[in-house]
Amino acid sequence: MLNKKSIIFIKTMNCNKSLENTSTIRQEINNFHKDDELSKWINNNFAQWFEPTDKEEVIDTYRKIITWAVNQNQYLDIAKNDFASVADSWLVAFAKTYNFIVVTHEQFNADIKKRIPIPNVCRAFNVQYVNTFEMLRRLNIKLG
């Protein structure tokens, strides 16, 4: 489930950088943040940045990621079911398919059992990930 984590992509094409996200993230925001400021902002100002995940190549990658998750003995069944039902799995699938960078506040945790962190999946599938501060550095954004 999407909490107050930043989860976006940094897509690099030549020297142009853009931020994108998946339609599953938008759906999750709308489901869990009904009519709050975040969902209103997303729908009114950021809707064009959400990419659909219904393309066959993304679905194929998603299947591989879910198969990987199910076959991991480390994680509890509830963690596997949760991972398959939230946008995180689609986010990594989309990033893997299109060679994007995932931005998340989650951290890699080799010993976790109760949930499947995005960085754990990214490492398993060689998907690059960074935290929000690194994303801002890479985009040369300065605050203040």
C-alpha positions in Angstrom: 0.0 0.0 0.0 1.2 3.5 -0.8 1.8 5.4 2.4 3.6 8.7 2.5 6.5 7.3 0.5 7.6 9.0 -2.7 7.4 6.6 -5.5 8.2 7.9 -8.9 10.4 7.2 -11.8 13.3 9.1 -13.2 13.3 8.5 -16.9 16.5 9.6 -18.6 16.4 10.2 -22.4 19.5 11.9 -23.7 20.0 14.8 -21.3 16.2 15.4 -20.7 14.9 14.1 -17.4 11.2 13.6 -16.6 9.2 12.2 -13.8 6.6 9.6 -14.5 4.5 7.2 -12.5 2.2 4.2 -13.1 -1.6 4.2 -13.3 -1.6 1.6 -10.5 -0.1 4.2 -8.1 -2.7 6.7 -9.1 -5.4 4.1 -8.5 -4.0 3.3 -5.1 -3.8 6.9 -4.1 -7.4 7.4 -5.1 -8.5 4.3 -3.2 -6.7 5.1 0.0 -6.7 8.9 0.0 -10.3 9.6 -1.2 -10.9 13.3 -1.7 -7.9 14.4 0.4 -5.4 17.0 -0.7 -3.0 14.4 -2.2 -5.7 12.7 -4.4 -7.1 16.1 -5.5 -3.6 17.4 -6.4 -2.8 14.1 -8.3 -6.0 14.2 -10.3 -6.0 17.9 -11.0 -2.3 18.6 -11.6 -0.3 15.4 -12.2 -2.7 13.1 -14.0 -0.8 13.3 -17.3 2.3 11.8 -15.7 0.7 8.4 -14.9 1.5 5.7 -17.4 -0.7 2.7 -18.0 0.5 -0.7 -16.9 -1.7 -2.8 -19.2 0.9 -3.2 -22.0 1.9 -6.8 -22.6 5.6 -6.3 -21.9 4.8 -4.8 -18.5 2.4 -7.6 -17.7 5.1 -10.2 -18.6 7.6 -8.5 -16.3 4.9 -8.3 -13.6 4.3 -12.1 -13.9 8.0 -12.7 -13.4 8.2 -10.5 -10.4 5.1 -12.1 -8.7 6.5 -15.6 -9.5 9.8 -14.5 -7.9 8.0 -13.2 -4.8 5.9 -16.3 -4.4 9.0 -18.5 -4.6 10.9 -16.6 -1.9 10.9 -18.6 1.3 12.1 -15.6 3.3 8.7 -13.8 3.1 5.5 -14.8 4.9 2.5 -15.6 2.8 0.7 -12.5 4.0 3.7 -10.4 2.7 3.5 -12.2 -0.7 -0.3 -11.6 -0.9 0.1 -8.0 0.1 2.8 -7.4 -2.5 0.7 -8.9 -5.3 -2.2 -6.7 -4.4 -0.6 -3.3 -4.1 1.0 -1.0 -6.7 4.6 -1.7 -5.6 4.8 -4.8 -7.7 3.5 -3.0 -10.8 5.9 -0.1 -10.1 8.9 -2.4 -10.2 7.6 -4.2 -13.3 7.2 -1.0 -15.1 10.6 0.3 -14.1 12.2 -3.0 -15.1 10.4 -3.1 -18.5 11.4 0.4 -19.5 14.7 0.7 -17.7 13.5 3.4 -15.3 14.8 4.3 -11.9 12.5 3.8 -8.9 12.4 6.5 -6.2 11.3 5.3 -2.8 11.9 6.0 0.8 11.9 2.3 1.5 15.3 0.6 2.4 16.7 -2.7 1.4 16.3 -5.2 4.2 17.7 -8.7 3.7 16.1 -10.1 6.8 12.5 -8.8 6.6 9.7 -11.3 6.5 6.4 -9.5 7.1 6.5 -7.4 3.9 8.4 -7.2 0.6 10.2 -3.9 0.3 10.6 -2.3 -3.1 14.4 -2.2 -2.9 14.5 -6.0 -2.3 12.6 -6.6 -5.5 14.7 -3.9 -7.4 17.9 -5.7 -6.4 16.6 -9.1 -7.4 15.7 -7.7 -10.9 18.6 -5.3 -11.3 16.3 -2.3 -11.2 18.1 0.9 -10.1 16.5 2.7 -7.1 17.2 5.9 -5.2 15.7 7.8 -2.4 14.0 11.2 -2.9 17.1 13.2 -1.9 19.3 11.4 -4.5 16.6 12.0 -7.1 16.6 15.7 -6.3 20.4 15.7 -6.6 20.3 14.0 -9.9 17.7 16.4 -11.3 19.8 19.3 -9.9 16.9 20.6 -7.9 17.8 22.8 -5.0 15.4 23.6 -2.2 15.5 26.8 -0.2 
